Amino acid sequence: MTAIARPTDGRMIGGVCAALARRFGTSATTMRVIFLLSCLLPGPQFLLYIALWILFPSEHKAGRTAW
């Protein structure tokens, strides 16, 4: 299982949808449409997006090791 990291290319705002799409094997456009459709439902979608933006490391930071 690979770690989820926000890609440096193909991101629109924060790269959260692109990272999730990469993890689940779908296209980033599909993941963005799912997110936009979920915004029609009541709930904390924007807060979740911001939290994932903070929690998921950027791809160039995730590739570095402490060695």
Stockholm file with secondary structure:
# STOCKHOLM 1.0

chainA/1-67         MTAIARPTDGRMIGGVCAALARRFGTSATTMRVIFLLSCLLPGPQFLLYIALWILFPSEHKAGRTAW
#=GR chainA/1-67 SS CCCCCBCSSSCSSSSHHHHHHHHHTSCHHHHHHHHHHHTTSSSCHHHHHHHHHHHSCBHHHHSCCCC
#=GC SS_cons        CCCCCBCSSSCSSSSHHHHHHHHHTSCHHHHHHHHHHHTTSSSCHHHHHHHHHHHSCBHHHHSCCCC
//
